[in-house]
Amino acid sequence: MTLFQQAQEAARTIQGLTPLQPKIAVVLGSGLGFIESRVTEGVALSFDKIPNFRTSSVTGHAGKLVVGRLAGVPVMLFCGRIHLYEGHSAQDVAFAVKTAVLAGASTVILTNAAGSTRADWTPGQLMLIQDHLNLQGTNVLTGPHDENWGERFVDMSDPYDGHARETIKEWAKGQNLTLQEGVYAGFHGPSYETPAEVSMARTMGADAVGMSTVQETIAARQLNARVVGLSVLTNLASGVSPVPLSHAEVKETADRVKGDVVRFIEGILPIL
């Protein structure tokens, strides 16, 4: 089967899980799996039970799909993702998002844990992604073109929907929820960025650095899905932080701010 046919097969499996027909897909980043406990009427399926899906080998990524209601809104909740640094291709990394859109999602909310390049932002804050830098050395659109996916030369002038961002910022202001906005730089990983790399990214305009999201965004935009991106700033990046970085710190910070993350996700779903 072609990649498109594989995604169609996976999408049919997702559509058959429940009578709900979610228009929103949410991808949960490192340490954010606690959102699953908020789902009602949920039906769960591990990634290895979905045709053609890959499973994650990273702690903090449960590797399952939950279809149900979150804040009363039907959603596809992807608890975890796979990454380039696990040895997967860009096409594999973006496969879940592509499948979600084929299964009916017109909006994709991508979340991640990221390091802040700014000393004036504190760990635990939330950053609405305005734009990104693809520093991962690859692009999901590379290779033979299958027109079933859409245009080959995808317009990326508004990767993270501007109208949605304005709506979300107005909502956050009314909720007294501190919400930063900035540029996310996607690196390949799995090693954390060096101080020089963080300085480079900051010079190029990045406010946060991480190892995901970029390929998924490009794939979603090729399929004309609306993308909303959220970074949970779990740590200060190398050269900004006075202490060595660790994945344990990322998960600990994500757990500490889970109340704000839940409030954000559940708050924006009805308005999107």
ZATI-273939 format. One record per residue (C-alpha): x, y, z; residue in one letter. Coordinates in nm, 3 decimals, decimal comma. Each point is the difference from the previous one (the first is absolute). Example, Ala and Ser with C-alpha at 12.3 -4.5 7.8 and 13.67 -1.06 7.14 Angstrom:
<r><c1>1,230</c1><c2>-0,450</c2><c3>0,780</c3><r>a</r></r>
<r><c1>0,137</c1><c2>0,344</c2><c3>-0,066</c3><r>s</r></r>
***
This chain:
<r><c1>0,000</c1><c2>0,000</c2><c3>0,000</c3><r>m</r></r>
<r><c1>0,102</c1><c2>0,360</c2><c3>-0,051</c3><r>t</r></r>
<r><c1>0,046</c1><c2>0,223</c2><c3>0,306</c3><r>l</r></r>
<r><c1>-0,334</c1><c2>0,165</c2><c3>-0,079</c3><r>f</r></r>
<r><c1>-0,175</c1><c2>-0,338</c2><c3>-0,012</c3><r>q</r></r>
<r><c1>0,162</c1><c2>-0,096</c2><c3>0,331</c3><r>q</r></r>
<r><c1>-0,129</c1><c2>0,322</c2><c3>0,157</c3><r>a</r></r>
<r><c1>-0,348</c1><c2>-0,066</c2><c3>-0,142</c3><r>q</r></r>
<r><c1>0,001</c1><c2>-0,347</c2><c3>0,158</c3><r>e</r></r>
<r><c1>0,104</c1><c2>0,146</c2><c3>0,337</c3><r>a</r></r>
<r><c1>-0,262</c1><c2>0,275</c2><c3>-0,030</c3><r>a</r></r>
<r><c1>-0,277</c1><c2>-0,256</c2><c3>-0,058</c3><r>r</r></r>
<r><c1>0,104</c1><c2>-0,179</c2><c3>0,319</c3><r>t</r></r>
<r><c1>-0,020</c1><c2>0,327</c2><c3>0,195</c3><r>i</r></r>
<r><c1>-0,337</c1><c2>0,089</c2><c3>-0,148</c3><r>q</r></r>
<r><c1>-0,133</c1><c2>-0,341</c2><c3>0,102</c3><r>g</r></r>
<r><c1>0,089</c1><c2>0,041</c2><c3>0,367</c3><r>l</r></r>
<r><c1>-0,302</c1><c2>0,211</c2><c3>0,098</c3><r>t</r></r>
<r><c1>-0,305</c1><c2>0,174</c2><c3>-0,148</c3><r>p</r></r>
<r><c1>0,164</c1><c2>0,332</c2><c3>0,089</c3><r>l</r></r>
<r><c1>0,140</c1><c2>0,187</c2><c3>-0,297</c3><r>q</r></r>
<r><c1>0,274</c1><c2>0,225</c2><c3>0,144</c3><r>p</r></r>
<r><c1>0,104</c1><c2>0,305</c2><c3>-0,199</c3><r>k</r></r>
<r><c1>0,291</c1><c2>0,074</c2><c3>0,233</c3><r>i</r></r>
<r><c1>0,312</c1><c2>-0,210</c2><c3>0,059</c3><r>a</r></r>
<r><c1>0,233</c1><c2>0,068</c2><c3>0,294</c3><r>v</r></r>
<r><c1>0,357</c1><c2>-0,132</c2><c3>0,014</c3><r>v</r></r>
<r><c1>0,141</c1><c2>-0,011</c2><c3>0,353</c3><r>l</r></r>
<r><c1>0,371</c1><c2>0,064</c2><c3>0,049</c3><r>g</r></r>
<r><c1>0,242</c1><c2>-0,124</c2><c3>0,267</c3><r>s</r></r>
<r><c1>-0,157</c1><c2>-0,030</c2><c3>0,344</c3><r>g</r></r>
<r><c1>-0,343</c1><c2>0,126</c2><c3>-0,112</c3><r>l</r></r>
<r><c1>-0,180</c1><c2>-0,334</c2><c3>-0,005</c3><r>g</r></r>
<r><c1>-0,197</c1><c2>0,095</c2><c3>0,313</c3><r>f</r></r>
<r><c1>-0,252</c1><c2>0,170</c2><c3>-0,232</c3><r>i</r></r>
<r><c1>-0,133</c1><c2>-0,347</c2><c3>-0,080</c3><r>e</r></r>
<r><c1>-0,162</c1><c2>-0,023</c2><c3>0,344</c3><r>s</r></r>
<r><c1>-0,227</c1><c2>0,292</c2><c3>-0,093</c3><r>r</r></r>
<r><c1>-0,159</c1><c2>-0,183</c2><c3>-0,294</c3><r>v</r></r>
<r><c1>-0,356</c1><c2>-0,131</c2><c3>0,030</c3><r>t</r></r>
<r><c1>-0,166</c1><c2>-0,261</c2><c3>-0,221</c3><r>e</r></r>
<r><c1>0,353</c1><c2>-0,097</c2><c3>-0,092</c3><r>g</r></r>
<r><c1>0,104</c1><c2>-0,299</c2><c3>-0,209</c3><r>v</r></r>
<r><c1>0,375</c1><c2>-0,074</c2><c3>0,007</c3><r>a</r></r>
<r><c1>0,216</c1><c2>-0,188</c2><c3>-0,246</c3><r>l</r></r>
<r><c1>0,377</c1><c2>-0,045</c2><c3>0,026</c3><r>s</r></r>
<r><c1>0,201</c1><c2>0,112</c2><c3>-0,300</c3><r>f</r></r>
<r><c1>0,113</c1><c2>-0,356</c2><c3>-0,070</c3><r>d</r></r>
<r><c1>-0,365</c1><c2>-0,096</c2><c3>-0,056</c3><r>k</r></r>
<r><c1>-0,053</c1><c2>0,269</c2><c3>-0,265</c3><r>i</r></r>
<r><c1>0,104</c1><c2>-0,119</c2><c3>-0,348</c3><r>p</r></r>
<r><c1>0,333</c1><c2>0,142</c2><c3>-0,120</c3><r>n</r></r>
<r><c1>0,064</c1><c2>0,206</c2><c3>0,318</c3><r>f</r></r>
<r><c1>0,340</c1><c2>0,009</c2><c3>0,167</c3><r>r</r></r>
<r><c1>0,045</c1><c2>-0,009</c2><c3>0,378</c3><r>t</r></r>
<r><c1>0,208</c1><c2>0,236</c2><c3>0,212</c3><r>s</r></r>
<r><c1>0,296</c1><c2>-0,117</c2><c3>0,205</c3><r>s</r></r>
<r><c1>0,016</c1><c2>0,319</c2><c3>0,209</c3><r>v</r></r>
<r><c1>-0,099</c1><c2>0,023</c2><c3>0,367</c3><r>t</r></r>
<r><c1>-0,296</c1><c2>0,233</c2><c3>0,041</c3><r>g</r></r>
<r><c1>-0,157</c1><c2>-0,100</c2><c3>-0,332</c3><r>h</r></r>
<r><c1>-0,267</c1><c2>-0,264</c2><c3>0,070</c3><r>a</r></r>
<r><c1>-0,047</c1><c2>-0,089</c2><c3>-0,365</c3><r>g</r></r>
<r><c1>-0,376</c1><c2>-0,021</c2><c3>-0,027</c3><r>k</r></r>
<r><c1>-0,297</c1><c2>0,174</c2><c3>-0,154</c3><r>l</r></r>
<r><c1>-0,307</c1><c2>0,097</c2><c3>0,200</c3><r>v</r></r>
<r><c1>-0,316</c1><c2>0,109</c2><c3>-0,180</c3><r>v</r></r>
<r><c1>-0,261</c1><c2>0,164</c2><c3>0,223</c3><r>g</r></r>
<r><c1>-0,120</c1><c2>0,332</c2><c3>0,137</c3><r>r</r></r>
<r><c1>0,225</c1><c2>0,258</c2><c3>0,160</c3><r>l</r></r>
<r><c1>-0,176</c1><c2>0,304</c2><c3>0,146</c3><r>a</r></r>
<r><c1>-0,305</c1><c2>-0,140</c2><c3>-0,179</c3><r>g</r></r>
<r><c1>0,170</c1><c2>0,018</c2><c3>-0,340</c3><r>v</r></r>
<r><c1>0,063</c1><c2>-0,319</c2><c3>-0,203</c3><r>p</r></r>
<r><c1>0,377</c1><c2>-0,044</c2><c3>-0,041</c3><r>v</r></r>
<r><c1>0,265</c1><c2>-0,240</c2><c3>-0,119</c3><r>m</r></r>
<r><c1>0,263</c1><c2>0,007</c2><c3>0,274</c3><r>l</r></r>
<r><c1>0,340</c1><c2>-0,135</c2><c3>-0,099</c3><r>f</r></r>
<r><c1>0,175</c1><c2>-0,083</c2><c3>0,327</c3><r>c</r></r>
<r><c1>0,360</c1><c2>0,029</c2><c3>-0,113</c3><r>g</r></r>
<r><c1>0,177</c1><c2>0,021</c2><c3>-0,334</c3><r>r</r></r>
<r><c1>0,303</c1><c2>-0,145</c2><c3>-0,174</c3><r>i</r></r>
<r><c1>0,310</c1><c2>0,204</c2><c3>-0,080</c3><r>h</r></r>
<r><c1>0,271</c1><c2>0,028</c2><c3>-0,260</c3><r>l</r></r>
<r><c1>0,262</c1><c2>-0,079</c2><c3>0,261</c3><r>y</r></r>
<r><c1>-0,151</c1><c2>-0,343</c2><c3>0,059</c3><r>e</r></r>
<r><c1>0,110</c1><c2>-0,084</c2><c3>-0,353</c3><r>g</r></r>
<r><c1>-0,334</c1><c2>0,063</c2><c3>-0,169</c3><r>h</r></r>
<r><c1>-0,038</c1><c2>0,182</c2><c3>-0,331</c3><r>s</r></r>
<r><c1>-0,174</c1><c2>0,335</c2><c3>-0,027</c3><r>a</r></r>
<r><c1>-0,285</c1><c2>-0,179</c2><c3>-0,176</c3><r>q</r></r>
<r><c1>-0,037</c1><c2>-0,239</c2><c3>0,295</c3><r>d</r></r>
<r><c1>0,016</c1><c2>0,287</c2><c3>0,250</c3><r>v</r></r>
<r><c1>-0,286</c1><c2>0,181</c2><c3>-0,174</c3><r>a</r></r>
<r><c1>-0,205</c1><c2>-0,313</c2><c3>-0,072</c3><r>f</r></r>
<r><c1>-0,230</c1><c2>0,032</c2><c3>0,304</c3><r>a</r></r>
<r><c1>-0,091</c1><c2>0,359</c2><c3>-0,088</c3><r>v</r></r>
<r><c1>-0,060</c1><c2>-0,090</c2><c3>-0,363</c3><r>k</r></r>
<r><c1>-0,223</c1><c2>-0,286</c2><c3>0,110</c3><r>t</r></r>
<r><c1>-0,192</c1><c2>0,226</c2><c3>0,239</c3><r>a</r></r>
<r><c1>-0,081</c1><c2>0,242</c2><c3>-0,281</c3><r>v</r></r>
<r><c1>-0,109</c1><c2>-0,281</c2><c3>-0,231</c3><r>l</r></r>
<r><c1>-0,219</c1><c2>-0,127</c2><c3>0,287</c3><r>a</r></r>
<r><c1>-0,181</c1><c2>0,334</c2><c3>0,012</c3><r>g</r></r>
<r><c1>0,206</c1><c2>0,245</c2><c3>0,205</c3><r>a</r></r>
<r><c1>0,004</c1><c2>0,350</c2><c3>-0,150</c3><r>s</r></r>
<r><c1>0,192</c1><c2>0,147</c2><c3>0,296</c3><r>t</r></r>
<r><c1>0,316</c1><c2>-0,144</c2><c3>0,151</c3><r>v</r></r>
<r><c1>0,129</c1><c2>0,116</c2><c3>0,340</c3><r>i</r></r>
<r><c1>0,368</c1><c2>-0,087</c2><c3>0,038</c3><r>l</r></r>
<r><c1>0,153</c1><c2>0,018</c2><c3>0,348</c3><r>t</r></r>
<r><c1>0,358</c1><c2>-0,047</c2><c3>0,106</c3><r>n</r></r>
<r><c1>0,244</c1><c2>0,047</c2><c3>0,284</c3><r>a</r></r>
<r><c1>0,262</c1><c2>0,258</c2><c3>-0,094</c3><r>a</r></r>
<r><c1>0,297</c1><c2>0,188</c2><c3>0,138</c3><r>g</r></r>
<r><c1>-0,017</c1><c2>0,378</c2><c3>0,018</c3><r>s</r></r>
<r><c1>0,277</c1><c2>0,199</c2><c3>-0,166</c3><r>t</r></r>
<r><c1>-0,106</c1><c2>0,304</c2><c3>0,201</c3><r>r</r></r>
<r><c1>0,124</c1><c2>0,061</c2><c3>0,352</c3><r>a</r></r>
<r><c1>-0,299</c1><c2>0,226</c2><c3>0,070</c3><r>d</r></r>
<r><c1>-0,244</c1><c2>-0,290</c2><c3>-0,048</c3><r>w</r></r>
<r><c1>-0,029</c1><c2>-0,246</c2><c3>0,287</c3><r>t</r></r>
<r><c1>-0,041</c1><c2>-0,378</c2><c3>-0,020</c3><r>p</r></r>
<r><c1>-0,363</c1><c2>-0,098</c2><c3>0,024</c3><r>g</r></r>
<r><c1>-0,135</c1><c2>0,273</c2><c3>-0,223</c3><r>q</r></r>
<r><c1>-0,205</c1><c2>-0,079</c2><c3>-0,312</c3><r>l</r></r>
<r><c1>0,099</c1><c2>0,129</c2><c3>-0,344</c3><r>m</r></r>
<r><c1>-0,241</c1><c2>0,022</c2><c3>-0,290</c3><r>l</r></r>
<r><c1>0,206</c1><c2>-0,084</c2><c3>-0,310</c3><r>i</r></r>
<r><c1>-0,004</c1><c2>0,282</c2><c3>-0,253</c3><r>q</r></r>
<r><c1>0,244</c1><c2>-0,148</c2><c3>-0,251</c3><r>d</r></r>
<r><c1>0,279</c1><c2>-0,253</c2><c3>-0,018</c3><r>h</r></r>
<r><c1>0,353</c1><c2>-0,056</c2><c3>-0,122</c3><r>l</r></r>
<r><c1>0,061</c1><c2>-0,339</c2><c3>-0,161</c3><r>n</r></r>
<r><c1>0,352</c1><c2>-0,088</c2><c3>0,117</c3><r>l</r></r>
<r><c1>-0,059</c1><c2>-0,375</c2><c3>-0,014</c3><r>q</r></r>
<r><c1>0,187</c1><c2>-0,060</c2><c3>-0,323</c3><r>g</r></r>
<r><c1>-0,298</c1><c2>-0,149</c2><c3>-0,182</c3><r>t</r></r>
<r><c1>-0,347</c1><c2>0,080</c2><c3>-0,128</c3><r>n</r></r>
<r><c1>-0,302</c1><c2>-0,231</c2><c3>-0,006</c3><r>v</r></r>
<r><c1>-0,073</c1><c2>0,106</c2><c3>-0,358</c3><r>l</r></r>
<r><c1>0,333</c1><c2>-0,135</c2><c3>-0,126</c3><r>t</r></r>
<r><c1>-0,014</c1><c2>-0,283</c2><c3>-0,252</c3><r>g</r></r>
<r><c1>-0,242</c1><c2>-0,111</c2><c3>-0,272</c3><r>p</r></r>
<r><c1>-0,315</c1><c2>0,210</c2><c3>-0,006</c3><r>h</r></r>
<r><c1>-0,342</c1><c2>-0,159</c2><c3>0,044</c3><r>d</r></r>
<r><c1>-0,268</c1><c2>0,252</c2><c3>-0,097</c3><r>e</r></r>
<r><c1>-0,246</c1><c2>-0,171</c2><c3>0,234</c3><r>n</r></r>
<r><c1>0,168</c1><c2>0,189</c2><c3>0,283</c3><r>w</r></r>
<r><c1>-0,042</c1><c2>0,338</c2><c3>-0,166</c3><r>g</r></r>
<r><c1>0,244</c1><c2>0,253</c2><c3>-0,143</c3><r>e</r></r>
<r><c1>0,368</c1><c2>-0,085</c2><c3>-0,005</c3><r>r</r></r>
<r><c1>0,109</c1><c2>0,360</c2><c3>0,058</c3><r>f</r></r>
<r><c1>-0,201</c1><c2>0,080</c2><c3>0,310</c3><r>v</r></r>
<r><c1>-0,056</c1><c2>0,361</c2><c3>0,103</c3><r>d</r></r>
<r><c1>0,139</c1><c2>0,049</c2><c3>0,352</c3><r>m</r></r>
<r><c1>-0,070</c1><c2>0,373</c2><c3>0,042</c3><r>s</r></r>
<r><c1>-0,245</c1><c2>-0,073</c2><c3>0,282</c3><r>d</r></r>
<r><c1>0,096</c1><c2>-0,342</c2><c3>0,141</c3><r>p</r></r>
<r><c1>-0,165</c1><c2>0,057</c2><c3>0,339</c3><r>y</r></r>
<r><c1>-0,336</c1><c2>0,150</c2><c3>-0,083</c3><r>d</r></r>
<r><c1>0,005</c1><c2>0,374</c2><c3>0,068</c3><r>g</r></r>
<r><c1>-0,373</c1><c2>0,036</c2><c3>0,055</c3><r>h</r></r>
<r><c1>-0,002</c1><c2>-0,286</c2><c3>0,248</c3><r>a</r></r>
<r><c1>0,294</c1><c2>0,154</c2><c3>0,186</c3><r>r</r></r>
<r><c1>-0,177</c1><c2>0,335</c2><c3>0,037</c3><r>e</r></r>
<r><c1>-0,312</c1><c2>-0,176</c2><c3>0,126</c3><r>t</r></r>
<r><c1>0,202</c1><c2>-0,201</c2><c3>0,250</c3><r>i</r></r>
<r><c1>0,190</c1><c2>0,305</c2><c3>0,125</c3><r>k</r></r>
<r><c1>-0,325</c1><c2>0,185</c2><c3>0,062</c3><r>e</r></r>
<r><c1>-0,135</c1><c2>-0,301</c2><c3>0,188</c3><r>w</r></r>
<r><c1>0,319</c1><c2>-0,030</c2><c3>0,211</c3><r>a</r></r>
<r><c1>-0,015</c1><c2>0,370</c2><c3>0,087</c3><r>k</r></r>
<r><c1>-0,354</c1><c2>-0,043</c2><c3>0,126</c3><r>g</r></r>
<r><c1>0,109</c1><c2>-0,298</c2><c3>0,208</c3><r>q</r></r>
<r><c1>0,304</c1><c2>0,179</c2><c3>0,148</c3><r>n</r></r>
<r><c1>0,211</c1><c2>-0,283</c2><c3>-0,137</c3><r>l</r></r>
<r><c1>0,357</c1><c2>0,104</c2><c3>-0,076</c3><r>t</r></r>
<r><c1>0,072</c1><c2>-0,102</c2><c3>-0,357</c3><r>l</r></r>
<r><c1>0,320</c1><c2>0,086</c2><c3>-0,181</c3><r>q</r></r>
<r><c1>0,022</c1><c2>-0,004</c2><c3>-0,379</c3><r>e</r></r>
<r><c1>0,309</c1><c2>-0,077</c2><c3>-0,201</c3><r>g</r></r>
<r><c1>0,198</c1><c2>-0,198</c2><c3>-0,256</c3><r>v</r></r>
<r><c1>0,082</c1><c2>-0,369</c2><c3>0,050</c3><r>y</r></r>
<r><c1>0,324</c1><c2>-0,141</c2><c3>-0,139</c3><r>a</r></r>
<r><c1>-0,015</c1><c2>-0,370</c2><c3>-0,074</c3><r>g</r></r>
<r><c1>0,333</c1><c2>-0,187</c2><c3>0,034</c3><r>f</r></r>
<r><c1>0,061</c1><c2>-0,365</c2><c3>-0,083</c3><r>h</r></r>
<r><c1>0,115</c1><c2>-0,125</c2><c3>0,343</c3><r>g</r></r>
<r><c1>0,027</c1><c2>-0,211</c2><c3>0,207</c3><r>p</r></r>
<r><c1>0,289</c1><c2>0,189</c2><c3>0,159</c3><r>s</r></r>
<r><c1>-0,105</c1><c2>0,332</c2><c3>0,143</c3><r>y</r></r>
<r><c1>0,114</c1><c2>0,306</c2><c3>-0,189</c3><r>e</r></r>
<r><c1>0,342</c1><c2>0,144</c2><c3>0,078</c3><r>t</r></r>
<r><c1>0,027</c1><c2>0,354</c2><c3>0,135</c3><r>p</r></r>
<r><c1>0,132</c1><c2>0,108</c2><c3>-0,342</c3><r>a</r></r>
<r><c1>-0,297</c1><c2>-0,160</c2><c3>-0,176</c3><r>e</r></r>
<r><c1>-0,242</c1><c2>0,170</c2><c3>0,237</c3><r>v</r></r>
<r><c1>0,176</c1><c2>0,331</c2><c3>-0,058</c3><r>s</r></r>
<r><c1>-0,028</c1><c2>-0,056</c2><c3>-0,377</c3><r>m</r></r>
<r><c1>-0,370</c1><c2>-0,082</c2><c3>0,028</c3><r>a</r></r>
<r><c1>-0,060</c1><c2>0,305</c2><c3>0,217</c3><r>r</r></r>
<r><c1>0,185</c1><c2>0,220</c2><c3>-0,252</c3><r>t</r></r>
<r><c1>-0,223</c1><c2>-0,145</c2><c3>-0,272</c3><r>m</r></r>
<r><c1>-0,308</c1><c2>0,097</c2><c3>0,199</c3><r>g</r></r>
<r><c1>-0,084</c1><c2>-0,313</c2><c3>0,199</c3><r>a</r></r>
<r><c1>-0,157</c1><c2>0,039</c2><c3>0,343</c3><r>d</r></r>
<r><c1>-0,012</c1><c2>-0,374</c2><c3>0,071</c3><r>a</r></r>
<r><c1>0,180</c1><c2>-0,313</c2><c3>-0,116</c3><r>v</r></r>
<r><c1>-0,115</c1><c2>-0,360</c2><c3>-0,022</c3><r>g</r></r>
<r><c1>0,011</c1><c2>-0,322</c2><c3>-0,200</c3><r>m</r></r>
<r><c1>-0,348</c1><c2>-0,043</c2><c3>-0,149</c3><r>s</r></r>
<r><c1>-0,304</c1><c2>0,179</c2><c3>-0,151</c3><r>t</r></r>
<r><c1>0,158</c1><c2>0,143</c2><c3>-0,316</c3><r>v</r></r>
<r><c1>-0,055</c1><c2>-0,299</c2><c3>-0,231</c3><r>q</r></r>
<r><c1>-0,354</c1><c2>-0,050</c2><c3>0,130</c3><r>e</r></r>
<r><c1>-0,083</c1><c2>0,364</c2><c3>-0,068</c3><r>t</r></r>
<r><c1>0,126</c1><c2>-0,016</c2><c3>-0,358</c3><r>i</r></r>
<r><c1>-0,197</c1><c2>-0,319</c2><c3>-0,063</c3><r>a</r></r>
<r><c1>-0,319</c1><c2>0,145</c2><c3>0,146</c3><r>a</r></r>
<r><c1>0,031</c1><c2>0,315</c2><c3>-0,207</c3><r>r</r></r>
<r><c1>0,047</c1><c2>-0,204</c2><c3>-0,317</c3><r>q</r></r>
<r><c1>-0,340</c1><c2>-0,151</c2><c3>0,077</c3><r>l</r></r>
<r><c1>-0,146</c1><c2>0,348</c2><c3>0,067</c3><r>n</r></r>
<r><c1>-0,060</c1><c2>-0,071</c2><c3>0,369</c3><r>a</r></r>
<r><c1>0,009</c1><c2>0,288</c2><c3>0,246</c3><r>r</r></r>
<r><c1>0,289</c1><c2>-0,029</c2><c3>0,246</c3><r>v</r></r>
<r><c1>0,027</c1><c2>0,133</c2><c3>0,355</c3><r>v</r></r>
<r><c1>0,331</c1><c2>-0,051</c2><c3>0,180</c3><r>g</r></r>
<r><c1>0,072</c1><c2>0,013</c2><c3>0,372</c3><r>l</r></r>
<r><c1>0,339</c1><c2>-0,032</c2><c3>0,168</c3><r>s</r></r>
<r><c1>0,021</c1><c2>-0,070</c2><c3>0,370</c3><r>v</r></r>
<r><c1>0,326</c1><c2>0,170</c2><c3>0,097</c3><r>l</r></r>
<r><c1>0,129</c1><c2>-0,272</c2><c3>0,229</c3><r>t</r></r>
<r><c1>0,355</c1><c2>0,131</c2><c3>0,035</c3><r>n</r></r>
<r><c1>0,244</c1><c2>0,271</c2><c3>-0,098</c3><r>l</r></r>
<r><c1>0,209</c1><c2>-0,108</c2><c3>-0,300</c3><r>a</r></r>
<r><c1>0,374</c1><c2>-0,071</c2><c3>0,009</c3><r>s</r></r>
<r><c1>0,204</c1><c2>0,313</c2><c3>0,062</c3><r>g</r></r>
<r><c1>-0,307</c1><c2>0,165</c2><c3>0,153</c3><r>v</r></r>
<r><c1>-0,044</c1><c2>-0,255</c2><c3>0,278</c3><r>s</r></r>
<r><c1>0,261</c1><c2>0,001</c2><c3>0,278</c3><r>p</r></r>
<r><c1>-0,040</c1><c2>-0,378</c2><c3>0,049</c3><r>v</r></r>
<r><c1>0,035</c1><c2>-0,303</c2><c3>-0,231</c3><r>p</r></r>
<r><c1>-0,316</c1><c2>-0,105</c2><c3>-0,185</c3><r>l</r></r>
<r><c1>-0,184</c1><c2>-0,328</c2><c3>0,056</c3><r>s</r></r>
<r><c1>-0,312</c1><c2>-0,174</c2><c3>-0,130</c3><r>h</r></r>
<r><c1>-0,106</c1><c2>-0,051</c2><c3>0,363</c3><r>a</r></r>
<r><c1>-0,015</c1><c2>0,380</c2><c3>0,043</c3><r>e</r></r>
<r><c1>-0,219</c1><c2>0,026</c2><c3>-0,308</c3><r>v</r></r>
<r><c1>-0,251</c1><c2>-0,250</c2><c3>0,139</c3><r>k</r></r>
<r><c1>0,008</c1><c2>0,152</c2><c3>0,350</c3><r>e</r></r>
<r><c1>-0,076</c1><c2>0,350</c2><c3>-0,130</c3><r>t</r></r>
<r><c1>-0,275</c1><c2>-0,129</c2><c3>-0,227</c3><r>a</r></r>
<r><c1>-0,159</c1><c2>-0,168</c2><c3>0,301</c3><r>d</r></r>
<r><c1>0,032</c1><c2>0,317</c2><c3>0,211</c3><r>r</r></r>
<r><c1>-0,189</c1><c2>0,214</c2><c3>-0,251</c3><r>v</r></r>
<r><c1>-0,258</c1><c2>-0,255</c2><c3>-0,106</c3><r>k</r></r>
<r><c1>-0,280</c1><c2>0,217</c2><c3>0,140</c3><r>g</r></r>
<r><c1>0,082</c1><c2>0,280</c2><c3>-0,244</c3><r>d</r></r>
<r><c1>0,039</c1><c2>-0,246</c2><c3>-0,287</c3><r>v</r></r>
<r><c1>-0,338</c1><c2>-0,156</c2><c3>0,071</c3><r>v</r></r>
<r><c1>-0,160</c1><c2>0,343</c2><c3>0,028</c3><r>r</r></r>
<r><c1>0,153</c1><c2>0,103</c2><c3>-0,333</c3><r>f</r></r>
<r><c1>-0,096</c1><c2>-0,313</c2><c3>-0,196</c3><r>i</r></r>
<r><c1>-0,351</c1><c2>-0,023</c2><c3>0,144</c3><r>e</r></r>
<r><c1>-0,052</c1><c2>0,373</c2><c3>-0,039</c3><r>g</r></r>
<r><c1>0,093</c1><c2>0,028</c2><c3>-0,367</c3><r>i</r></r>
<r><c1>-0,178</c1><c2>-0,311</c2><c3>-0,127</c3><r>l</r></r>
<r><c1>-0,351</c1><c2>0,150</c2><c3>0,010</c3><r>p</r></r>
<r><c1>0,112</c1><c2>0,324</c2><c3>-0,169</c3><r>i</r></r>
<r><c1>0,185</c1><c2>-0,182</c2><c3>-0,276</c3><r>l</r></r>
***
